[in-house]
Amino acid sequence: LHPCPPPEAARPLRRMALPRCAGICCGGLLALLPVWLGYQWLHPYNDLFFWIASRKEELFFDPEWRYAWGRQWESARDMSPQSGPPQPWLTLVSMIPTPPAAFEKRAAIRLTLPELTRGVALCGRPVRVLVRFAVGGPREETPARDAAYLEGMLAAEQRWHGDLAQLGIRDGYGGKNGKNWYVFEWASRSYPGADLIFKQDDDTMVNWNVTLGRIFERLSGGCLTSLPLEHLVVGKQHSARPHCNGGSFYGVSGDVARWVAAHMRPAAGNEDFMSCKWLLH
């Protein structure tokens, strides 16, 4: 049996407990400090890390090899032994405005495009459907560091997919920057030979294999027989309070788009209302 130590022998141990605990706590806080600083430094790049992680399988492929394989697949699909690749009889450009940071939304839309835009024909004649995402730059209130990061991400997305229509304006809501004018101006300038140019909201899904035939069936009662299209405006009826897939969708012939770009100017206001105002001239 060991006798209990006298009270005076235990006091020094109790005196040492507080400094030791304080030292452990301080050491733990110092160890966590680099983690906290790293989070503060890297958290603006969370979207980038998520984007890379969600596409890690694609990124392991060499882009040049992937591009060459894609071109070979397209040629094998479109080419017939007798006539070669079919020449499009009609060219259609669909412009989809999206916020610059909507990387995931654009990726989701791209997944639907092979089914909705390939093999489109009008009265048995091939139609070329080009989908471009209209994006502006970072907003004016965006911090410089975040703006530089966002611009770098957009540049990488354009190098990888090549389907961005960078309008050269600041992004904004409420029609403050007249984005629709830039949409039609970019499309008519980049594709001067386009027969139709559409403005399609990013919450509207269009099956071009069906939609194009219905448009011209209502317009002409049958097949389109001649080009070029002139003075043409088409669209869908828009509900004031749609529940699903209710974004705006309308288009114009190439000559109307070029006229808007040449004679109208960006104006503040509801973007689609401004388009209606231009088209009523």
Beta strands, then each sheet from edge to edge (+ up, - down):
strand 1: 90-97
strand 2: 121-122
strand 3: 125-137
strand 4: 164-170
strand 5: 196-200
strand 6: 233-235
strand 7: 249-253
sheet 1: 2+ 3- 1- 5- 7+ 6-
sheet 2: 2+ 3- 4-
end
